[in-house]
Amino acid sequence: MRILIFGPPGSGKGTRARLISRLLKIPVITTGDMLRDEVSRGTEIGLKAKEYMDRGELVPDELVIRLVEERLHRPDCSGGFILDGFPRNLRQAEALDRILGEMGMELDLVLNVVVDPEIVVERLSLRRWCPKCGAIYNLKYDPPKVDEICDECGARLIQRSDDREEVVRRRLRVYEEQTKPVLELYIERGLVREIRGDIPIEEIPREVEEVLKPYLERD
């Protein structure tokens, strides 16, 4: 299956994408992770992207499209994939149509994770990240055993610059303005199914399996 997953920052897209990846044995392609990797390695793309990410703005289309196109051509995507964080606007959606068309593929499903914006602000502004091993915590819902210290490796946790409250609210405005028109495009194509982003974590597997069931039975 070839799946897109939509939802504002902090809606739980990543959790659901990883679950689907395990169920279907297909890779998750997360543009945010790819861009952060470029930033951490100090590549040309990473240095350019960091300027935008630190301001809570979207990275220019040409950089993101280049990364995604290269990733989709890798062998592990031949049996399907989950795209998380792409496309974010109509130009990127057009680019994805072109890429998939050239590869003889088409989308099967677009999942839209729906959640109240204030829940997103709370989740992200309280999120902490381990710069050493990549573990993620929430100071309210999933805190480390020792304040601000990673349970896994003992490194001091940090707040990413794009998780500050003022940046989160700016990211939500950008999402509303630029990404929702893309979702409307896929609604018109009949590809969109909505899932809730505010349910307890233990209920997520059941909801995801329920949404995927008709597509698995079809195959």
C-alpha angles and dihedrals in degrees: 000000000000109000138178119201119204133187138116121281109288095020093121098259092139095053091051094044092054091049092051089047091057093045096049099027093232128130126260113228108202115183092197092057092046091051093047089051090053089049093049091050091048094233123165090257091046095052091050093045094050093064090060097039093054089056093047091247129134117264112247115276097239092060095047095043090052092053094046096046092052091048095049091056093061115108096245090067095059092091095045142290145209116236113206116186098009136128098029098168140017094268090056090046090055089049091051091051088053094047094048092044091054089050093048092244138123136192120266103189143005116204118201116199109208120203139151112264093230090058088053092051091052094046096050101038089054094044119113128191133204109229091199105051102009097241115156128213139178115218091218106032104025109014125175117255090245117042112265092350123115114245091210104050108002096244120143112262122235137199111239113235091241091056095065110117096243091049092047091054090049090050090052091052091049090049092051093049101041110021104042093067087059090053089051089053091056091044087058088053091053094240102117127103120175125224128181121253096193101064123111113274093245090061095053098085093054093048093048093048090050092053093047096044098089092050094048092048090050091054 
